[in-house]
Amino acid sequence: MNSTPSPATNHTANDGKGILITGPAMLQLAKLCLEKGNDQVLRVGVRSGGCSGMSYTMDFVPSTEVEEADQIYEYTAADGASFRVICDPKSLLYIYGMQLDFSTELIGGGFNFNNPNANQTCGCGSSFAV
């Protein structure tokens, strides 16, 4: 019997909003969040700089660093593990609708940002221009 692989599933936050996260990225983020502990959240954003003018940022921060204006998105992995992603309103303007993927390839592996708002991206994959 021949079976074709199913297309990658994109996950949105539990409220249907937030950035899209692929299945491989969900698995990796759930694993990292478990290692970091319950009091950590994943902050995703952008800052000025990088090869193309703006660069992506992604780091775990203590949940005490969530600011009032931050958007908070709750994600639940297939195994039931959940984690929170936060993003400041200014960054959200640039990354709304972005897809976060993860690859285990030796070259080009790691987290990859696919941003529909970017009209130019750098070869490094971590900077863009709008």
N, C-alpha and C positions, 0 to 999 in steps of 0.2 A: 504494500500500500504506500502510495506517495502522499506525503503531507507537505503543505507549504507553510512556512513560518507565518505566524500572525503578525500584522503590522504593529509597530511600537505603539503602546498606549500612552497618551498624554494625560497627565493628572493635573487637575486644577485644585485649588484649595477647596475645603469642604463647603464653602459658600458659593462655589462655582466661579470665583474670581481669582485674581493673582496671576503669577507667571505660570506657564505650562511647564511641567516637569515630566520628562520621559521616564519609562519604567526603569532603565538602568540607573538614571540619576536618583530616582526615588529610593532604590535599594542602597545606593552609596550614601545618600543623605541620612536615611534611617539608621544605617550602621554608624556613621559619624556622630549623629545626635545621641545615640545610645552610649557611645564612648565618652562623649562630653558631659553627659548628665542632664537631669531634668531642668536645672536652672539656667540652661543655655538656649539661646535662640539664634537662628541664622539670619544675619543682616545682609541683604543684597542691595546694591546701589550703584551709583556711578559717581565719578569725580573727574575734574578737569585733568588732562594730561594723557600720556600714552602716545603711540605713533600717529593716531588719527584724530586726536583732539580730546577724546573722552575715553575713560577706561572703566571697566566693570570692577566692582569690589564685592567680595563675598567673604564673610568671616563670622565665626561664632562669637557672640557677646553674652554677658550675663543678662538674664531677663530683667534685672533692675535698670538696665540701660535703655529700655524701651521708652521712647518719648511720646508725649501726648498726641502729636501730629502723625506719628508713624501708622502705617497701615499694617495690620497683623493678619496673616493668613495661616490657617491651620491645615495641615496636610496629613492624610492617613495612608500609610503604605499597605500593600496587599496582606502583609503578615500582621496588620493591626497596629504596628508601631506608628506613633504620631509625632510630629514636630511642627514648630512654628517658624515661619519666615516673616521677617519684618522689612519694611522699605519706607524710606522717607518720601513725602509727597513730591519733592522736586525730582528725585531719581525715578519715581514711578512714571513721570511724564515721558521719560526716555526709554523705559524698558517695559511699558505696558504691552502685553501680548507676546513677550519674549519667551522662547523655549529654552530650558536648561536641559542639556543632555550630558551623559557621561560615557566615556570610552576607555577601554582598557588597552588600547593599542600602544605599542612601544613608542611610536612617533605620533605626536598629535593627541596622545591620550590625556585623560583628566576631564574636567568639566569644560563644556563647550557652550557658548552663548549664541543662539540663533535669534537675532533681533530684527523683526520686520520694520522697525522704525529707522534702522541704520541705512544710510545711502552709500556709505563707504566703510569697509572694515579692513583691519590690518592683518597681515599674514600670521601674526602671533595669536589672533583670535580673542585677545582680551581688550582691544581698543576699537573705537568706532567713531563715526561722525554722522551727524543728522543734518 
